[in-house]
Amino acid sequence: MPISPYLLLPRASYGRGLSAVTSPAPSGSGAAAEIPVAEDAQLFAVPFAADLAPEVGLPLPAAALLAHYEAKGEAGEVVEVPVANGETVGRVLLYGIGDGSAGALRKAGAAVARRGKGRDAIRIVLPEGPVAAFVEGALLATYTFRIGEVKSPPVAVIEFVGDGAEAEVARGEVIAKAVALARDLANMPSSVKTPAWLAERAVEQGVTAKVWDEEELRAGRFGGIVAVGQGSANPPRLIRLSYEPEGATGHVVLVGKGITYDTGGLSLKPTEGMKFMKTDMAGGAVVIAVLGALAALGVRVRVTGLIAAAENAFSGTAQRPSDVITQYGGRTVEVLNTDAEGRLVMADALAYADAELDPDVMVDIATLTGAIGIALGKDLGAVFASDDDLAAELAGAGESTGERLWRMPLIDDYVPALDSSVADLANIEVGSSYGAGSVTAALFLREFTGKRPWAHLDIAGVGRSSADEGIFSKGATGYGVRLLLEWLSSR
């Protein structure tokens, strides 16, 4: 996974003189791993408020240096100070932690790790407070995805220094790696990422898995998934992942949109609209990554993940505008726009969960509508919910992880917009009198939830980043992994 490895060193080691350290091996490898470390770390990083030990070799007292640089200690602020290192000049980074909250430490970790770009190692003295968030930020800031040589690689190894921080550092690593997995899956070109390929990656996550192929989907009457996938040479899949810890309390179903590429079908997108459609399965990637991380975090809730995977292509076998399909469970839908395909595959998964899995609560996540990006921009995801407590829980998890959600309304007055003259529902609003595309899409999904507690996360605006900044790298963000893991851990 393209994320920098790390070492956790005792505080007494943060001076000089380490040549190699034995670190815990990656999970499941069964052995310790030797990670080479430079004789002296090329960069030291110390929080503003830390007791700056003499080994760091600052030329002046810390207070005088901070005053000289007019440093305020804000989260993400980094002051670089040259220090004598034998016959050479070294670097010490003094970094701010703001109010010391999880969000501030996450931002600080990312800022420090980015300053190590291109170096062999950076040694970071951990701050006080929620260390997992700091580690998470530092590791995520080093994420890269590139097929071929990385032109400007991140720091090769991060050395965290701190006593008694093992559990928090390990938690930060688990979360960062889960996010990186979601990013990897979403960033993978669709020439590789077929529905079958996505199913193979899901099965590798160490939980119980079942995959329906195209014939099984047809026999099982998953009409939405079959219809969306029928125009592609790469047939669709439905993926079920099951996490069932001993003594589990409650059962949550997560549903993810897994459109591995979206041309719009016969309702063809313009070229600009297609450029980023390899990430249209970002919601499915989030569900896969979350299921793979639950055991390591000790989550005590039973969780089932459903990923409805299909490629929305155009061909002589593609579904047509005006077709009527029968979703799982028997509801008929008139397809007025083949580019509103995500809701069709997710409707099957939601209806199946309601009919067969008997969950206490259902949450779906999808890059569902361009309208939500217009409404909320690139920093806020949307939550639509049939239950006030569920909406509050998810919003709270979003606040604590920095993956913020804004609750959007389910406006019953808009339900008639989905009326069809030939079927039970239309897949988009009929006419243009409403114009609330993200709301009507959520109302469509609600029809398949069986009146169970349910929430819909529309991450179309936040699922991709256009810049390398903070914890994000250009491309898929993995938005939703951290908030769902926090929510599930707290249930």
C-alpha positions in Angstrom: 0.0 0.0 0.0 1.6 3.4 -1.0 1.9 4.9 2.4 5.1 5.5 4.4 6.1 2.9 6.9 6.8 4.0 10.5 8.8 3.2 13.5 7.9 3.9 17.1 10.9 4.8 19.2 11.2 5.4 23.0 11.6 9.0 23.9 15.1 8.4 25.0 16.1 7.6 21.5 15.1 10.9 19.8 18.6 12.3 19.8 21.1 10.6 17.5 22.8 7.4 16.8 20.2 4.9 15.5 21.4 2.8 12.5 18.6 0.3 12.3 15.5 -0.5 14.3 13.4 -3.7 14.4 9.8 -2.8 13.9 6.6 -4.9 14.2 6.0 -6.7 10.9 3.0 -5.9 8.8 -0.1 -7.7 10.0 -0.1 -11.4 9.2 3.6 -11.7 8.1 4.6 -13.5 11.3 8.0 -11.9 11.7 9.8 -8.7 12.7 10.9 -6.5 9.9 14.3 -4.7 9.6 13.7 -1.2 8.3 17.0 0.6 7.6 17.2 4.1 9.2 19.9 6.7 8.5 22.7 7.1 11.0 20.9 10.3 12.0 17.4 11.1 10.9 17.6 13.9 8.3 14.9 15.9 10.0 13.8 16.1 13.6 10.3 17.5 14.4 9.3 18.6 17.9 6.0 20.3 19.0 6.3 23.9 20.2 5.2 22.9 23.7 7.6 20.0 24.1 10.5 19.9 26.5 13.2 20.4 23.9 15.9 18.1 25.0 19.6 19.1 24.6 20.2 16.4 22.0 18.3 18.4 19.5 21.0 21.0 19.5 18.9 24.2 19.1 21.1 27.3 18.8 18.9 29.3 21.1 16.3 28.6 23.7 13.0 27.5 22.2 11.1 30.5 23.4 13.6 32.9 21.8 13.4 31.0 18.5 9.6 31.0 18.4 9.6 34.7 19.2 12.1 35.4 16.4 10.0 33.6 13.8 6.8 35.1 15.2 5.4 31.6 15.5 1.9 31.4 17.0 1.7 27.7 17.5 -1.2 27.2 15.1 -2.0 23.7 13.9 0.0 23.1 10.7 2.5 25.8 11.4 6.1 24.6 11.0 9.3 26.6 11.7 12.5 25.1 10.4 15.7 25.8 12.4 19.2 24.9 11.3 21.3 23.1 13.9 24.9 21.8 14.1 25.1 18.1 13.4 28.8 17.2 13.7 30.5 18.8 10.7 27.2 19.2 8.8 24.1 21.2 9.3 20.9 19.5 10.3 17.3 20.6 10.5 14.8 20.8 13.4 11.2 21.4 12.7 9.2 23.1 15.4 5.5 22.4 14.8 2.4 23.9 16.2 -0.6 21.9 17.5 -3.2 24.6 17.9 -5.8 23.8 20.5 -4.5 20.2 20.8 -7.8 18.7 19.5 -7.9 15.7 17.2 -8.5 17.9 14.2 -5.6 20.1 15.1 -3.3 17.2 15.6 -4.3 15.6 12.4 -3.5 18.8 10.5 -0.2 19.1 12.4 0.8 15.6 11.6 0.1 16.1 7.9 2.0 19.4 7.8 5.1 17.8 9.4 5.1 14.7 7.2 4.9 16.8 4.1 8.1 18.6 5.1 9.9 15.3 4.9 9.1 14.9 1.2 12.0 13.3 -0.7 14.0 12.4 2.5 15.0 9.0 3.8 13.5 9.6 7.3 11.9 12.1 9.5 11.9 11.7 13.3 8.8 13.2 15.0 8.4 13.6 18.7 4.7 12.9 19.3 2.6 15.6 20.9 0.4 15.3 24.0 -3.3 14.5 23.3 -5.1 12.3 20.8 -1.9 10.8 19.2 -3.9 8.5 16.9 -5.2 11.5 15.0 -1.6 12.9 14.6 -0.3 9.6 13.3 -3.3 9.3 11.0 -2.6 12.7 9.5 1.1 12.1 9.1 0.7 8.8 7.3 -2.2 10.0 5.1 -0.1 13.0 4.0 2.5 10.6 2.5 0.0 8.7 0.4 0.7 8.5 -3.3 -0.8 6.6 -6.2 1.1 6.3 -9.4 1.5 3.6 -12.1 5.2 3.9 -12.8 7.9 5.8 -11.1 7.0 8.3 -8.4 8.6 11.6 -9.5 8.6 13.2 -6.0 8.3 10.5 -3.4 7.2 11.1 0.2 9.5 10.6 3.1 10.6 6.9 3.1 10.2 6.2 6.8 8.6 8.2 9.6 10.0 7.6 13.1 7.5 8.5 15.8 9.0 9.1 19.3 6.9 8.7 22.4 6.5 6.6 25.5 3.3 4.6 26.2 1.8 5.5 22.8 1.8 2.1 21.2 -2.0 1.6 21.2 -2.7 5.0 19.9 -0.1 4.8 17.2 -1.3 1.4 16.1 -4.9 2.7 15.9 -3.7 5.7 13.8 -2.0 3.3 11.4 -5.0 1.0 11.0 -7.2 3.9 10.1 -4.7 5.4 7.8 -4.2 2.1 6.0 -7.9 1.7 5.6 -8.2 5.1 4.0 -5.3 4.3 1.8 -6.9 1.1 0.6 -10.1 3.0 -0.3 -8.0 5.5 -2.2 -6.1 2.8 -4.0 -9.3 1.1 -5.1 -10.9 4.3 -6.3 -7.7 5.5 -8.1 -7.1 2.3 -10.0 -7.8 2.8 -13.7 -11.0 1.1 -14.9 -9.0 -0.7 -17.6 -8.0 -2.9 -14.6 -10.8 -2.2 -12.2 -13.7 -4.4 -13.5 -16.5 -5.5 -11.2 -14.9 -8.9 -11.0 -11.5 -7.3 -10.0 -13.2 -5.2 -7.3 -14.8 -8.4 -6.0 -11.4 -10.1 -5.8 -10.0 -7.2 -3.8 -13.0 -7.3 -1.4 -12.6 -11.0 -0.8 -9.0 -10.3 0.3 -10.1 -8.3 3.4 -10.2 -11.2 5.8 -13.9 -11.4 6.5 -16.6 -13.8 5.3 -17.4 -13.0 1.7 -20.0 -14.0 -1.0 -20.0 -12.8 -4.6 -22.9 -13.1 -7.0 -21.9 -13.3 -10.7 -24.0 -12.1 -13.5 -25.9 -15.4 -13.9 -26.6 -15.5 -10.1 -27.8 -11.9 -10.2 -30.2 -12.6 -13.0 -31.5 -15.7 -11.3 -31.8 -13.8 -8.0 -33.8 -11.1 -9.7 -31.4 -8.3 -8.9 -32.9 -6.3 -11.8 -31.2 -3.0 -11.2 -27.6 -4.4 -11.1 -28.3 -6.5 -14.1 -29.7 -3.6 -16.1 -26.9 -1.2 -15.4 -24.3 -3.8 -16.2 -25.8 -5.3 -19.3 -24.2 -2.8 -21.7 -20.6 -3.7 -20.6 -18.2 -6.5 -21.6 -17.3 -6.6 -17.9 -20.3 -8.2 -16.2 -21.6 -6.9 -12.8 -21.2 -8.3 -9.3 -22.9 -8.1 -6.0 -20.4 -8.4 -3.1 -21.4 -9.3 0.5 -18.8 -9.0 3.3 -19.7 -10.2 6.8 -18.0 -9.2 10.1 -19.5 -11.1 13.0 -17.5 -10.7 16.2 -18.3 -12.9 19.2 -20.9 -11.4 21.4 -21.9 -8.8 18.8 -24.5 -6.3 19.8 -26.7 -5.1 17.0 -26.4 -5.4 13.2 -25.5 -2.7 10.8 -25.6 -3.0 7.0 -23.4 -0.7 4.9 -24.2 -0.4 1.2 -21.7 1.1 -1.2 -22.1 2.2 -4.8 -19.6 0.3 -6.9 -19.9 1.7 -10.4 -16.4 0.9 -11.7 -16.7 3.3 -14.6 -19.6 5.5 -15.6 -20.0 6.7 -19.2 -23.6 7.6 -18.4 -24.7 4.8 -20.7 -26.9 5.8 -23.6 -27.5 9.1 -21.7 -23.8 9.7 -22.5 -21.8 12.1 -20.4 -19.7 14.8 -22.0 -15.9 14.2 -22.1 -15.2 16.5 -19.1 -17.8 14.7 -17.1 -16.2 11.3 -17.8 -12.6 12.1 -16.8 -13.0 11.2 -13.2 -15.5 8.4 -13.4 -13.1 5.7 -12.4 -13.8 6.9 -8.9 -17.5 6.5 -9.2 -17.2 3.4 -7.0 -15.7 5.4 -4.1 -18.6 4.5 -1.9 -18.0 0.8 -2.5 -14.3 1.3 -1.8 -15.2 2.8 1.5 -17.3 -0.1 2.5 -14.6 -2.6 1.6 -12.0 -0.7 3.5 -14.2 -0.3 6.6 -15.0 -4.1 6.7 -11.3 -4.9 6.5 -10.4 -2.7 9.5 -13.1 -3.6 12.0 -11.3 -6.5 13.6 -8.1 -4.6 14.2 -10.1 -1.9 15.9 -12.0 -4.3 18.1 -15.5 -3.2 16.9 -18.2 -5.2 18.7 -21.0 -4.6 16.3 -22.0 -7.1 13.6 -21.5 -5.4 10.2 -22.5 -6.6 6.8 -21.2 -4.7 3.7 -22.9 -4.8 0.4 -21.1 -3.5 -2.7 -23.2 -3.3 -5.9 -20.6 -3.3 -8.7 -21.2 -2.7 -12.4 -19.7 -0.8 -15.3 -22.2 1.7 -16.9 -21.2 1.4 -20.5 -23.0 2.0 -23.8 -23.4 -0.6 -26.5 -26.1 -2.5 -28.4 -27.1 -4.3 -25.2 -27.2 -1.3 -22.9 -30.4 -0.3 -21.2 -32.4 2.4 -23.0 -34.1 5.5 -21.6 -37.8 4.5 -21.3 -36.9 0.9 -20.3 -38.8 -0.5 -17.3 -36.8 -2.7 -14.9 -37.9 -4.8 -11.9 -35.7 -4.2 -8.9 -35.0 -6.8 -6.2 -38.3 -7.4 -4.3 -40.5 -6.6 -7.2 -40.7 -2.8 -7.5 -40.8 -1.6 -11.1 -38.7 1.5 -12.2 -39.0 3.4 -15.4 -35.4 4.4 -16.5 -35.7 7.9 -17.8 -32.0 8.6 -17.7 -29.3 5.9 -17.8 -26.8 8.2 -16.1 -28.8 8.0 -12.9 -27.6 4.4 -12.6 -26.1 4.4 -9.1 -29.5 4.5 -7.4 -30.6 1.5 -9.5 -27.8 -0.8 -8.3 -28.1 0.5 -4.7 -31.8 0.0 -4.6 -31.3 -3.7 -5.2 -28.7 -3.9 -2.4 -31.0 -2.0 0.0 -34.0 -4.1 -0.8 -32.0 -7.3 -0.3 -30.7 -6.1 3.0 -34.2 -5.2 4.2 -35.7 -8.5 3.0 -32.9 -11.0 3.9 -30.5 -9.5 6.5 -32.9 -8.0 9.2 -30.5 -5.1 10.1 -31.1 -2.7 13.0 -29.9 0.1 10.8 -28.8 0.7 7.2 -26.3 3.3 6.0 -25.4 3.7 2.3 -22.6 5.7 0.9 -22.2 6.9 -2.7 -20.9 9.4 -5.2 -24.5 9.7 -6.2 -25.3 13.2 -7.5 -23.4 16.1 -9.0 -26.1 18.3 -7.4 -24.7 17.7 -3.9 -21.3 19.2 -4.9 -23.1 22.3 -6.1 -25.1 22.5 -2.8 -22.2 21.8 -0.4 -19.0 22.2 -2.2 -15.8 20.1 -1.7 -15.6 20.2 2.1 -18.9 18.8 3.4 -20.6 15.5 2.7 -24.3 15.2 2.8 -26.3 13.0 5.2 -30.0 12.2 4.5 -31.6 10.2 7.3 -35.0 8.7 8.3 -34.0 8.8 11.9 -32.9 11.9 13.9 -30.7 10.0 16.3 -28.9 8.2 13.5 -28.3 11.5 11.7 -26.9 13.0 14.9 -24.6 10.0 15.5 -23.1 10.2 12.0 -22.7 13.9 12.1 -20.9 13.6 15.4 -18.6 11.0 14.0 -17.9 13.3 11.1 -17.0 16.2 13.4 -14.6 14.1 15.5 -12.8 12.7 12.4 -12.8 15.8 10.2 -15.1 14.2 7.7 -17.9 16.6 8.3 -21.5 16.0 7.2 -24.4 18.4 6.7 -27.9 17.1 7.2 -30.1 17.5 4.1 -33.8 17.2 4.1 -36.0 14.4 2.9 -38.9 16.5 1.6 -42.0 14.4 1.3 -43.6 17.0 -0.9 -41.1 16.1 -3.6 -42.0 12.4 -3.7 -44.5 12.9 -6.6 -41.5 14.0 -8.7 -40.7 10.3 -9.0 -44.1 9.2 -10.2 -44.1 7.2 -13.4 -47.1 6.6 -15.7 -45.9 3.1 -16.6 -44.1 1.9 -13.5 -44.0 2.2 -9.7 -41.2 4.8 -9.8 -39.1 6.8 -12.2 -35.4 6.9 -11.6 -35.2 10.7 -12.0 -37.7 13.4 -11.3 -40.3 13.8 -14.0 -40.3 17.3 -15.4 -38.2 20.1 -14.0 -40.4 21.8 -11.4 -38.5 20.5 -8.4 -34.8 20.7 -9.3 -33.5 19.2 -6.1 -31.6 16.3 -7.7 -29.8 15.2 -4.5 -33.0 15.2 -2.5 -35.1 13.2 -5.1 -32.2 10.7 -5.4 -32.3 10.1 -1.7 -36.1 9.8 -1.7 -35.7 7.2 -4.4 -33.4 5.1 -2.3 -35.7 5.5 0.8 -38.3 3.6 -1.1 -36.2 0.4 -0.8 -35.3 0.6 2.9 -38.5 -1.0 4.3 -38.9 1.9 6.8 -35.9 0.7 8.8 -33.6 3.4 10.4 -31.5 4.4 7.4 -29.1 7.1 6.3 -27.7 8.0 2.9 -24.3 9.7 2.6 -23.8 11.5 -0.7 -20.0 12.0 -1.1 -19.9 13.1 -4.8 -18.5 16.5 -3.8 -15.9 15.2 -1.3 -14.9 11.9 -2.8 -12.2 13.5 -4.9 -9.5 16.1 -4.3 -8.0 18.3 -7.0 -4.8 19.1 -5.1 -2.1 17.6 -2.8 -2.9 19.4 0.5 -3.1 18.4 4.1 -4.1 14.8 4.5 -5.3 14.6 0.9 -3.5 13.7 -2.3 -4.8 14.5 -5.8 -7.4 11.9 -6.7 -9.6 9.8 -4.4 -9.9 10.9 -0.8 -11.3 7.8 0.9 -13.9 10.1 2.5 -16.2 8.2 4.8 -13.8 5.5 6.0 -12.8 7.5 9.1 -16.3 8.7 10.1 -17.8 5.2 9.6 -15.1 3.5 11.6 -15.5 6.1 14.4 -19.3 5.6 14.3 -19.1 1.8 14.4 -16.5 1.9 17.2 -18.7 4.0 19.3 -21.9 2.0 19.0 
